């Protein structure tokens, strides 16, 4: 089960990696109308084991989400896990970028359920997030995040 969104960014891979790395020292830069920023709780967000919170708007409600950085593949992807709410559902996310030319990259943002223990009940509950109207809300937020990132990176280049 997954929700995947992608966007083309008119920048080279170096510029995209640099922008993401800047979030480690300036997480407040990740802020827009439906996302109130990144708040580190433990460690730096670009290091495995780090814990950070976000406050994100779905419909008219801001929801506090807590994540843990799982893995970073230098110049390729950033994987994180939702640890609050719904930590028992094994919900993950990742940013991944692919460079197709020196002038642009494609940035992907994916949210997915990884059934680590084969628990059917968890999968049924997770399906409520991925196969109901809630999917539309999550998908919309992913699109807003990608658009924000694209605009921020391209603005820094001009």
Helices and strands as residue ranges (DSSP letters): E 2-9, H 13-25, G 27-29, E 35-42, E 51-58, E 61-73, E 77-84, G 87-89, E 91-101, E 104-113, H 120-130, H 134-157
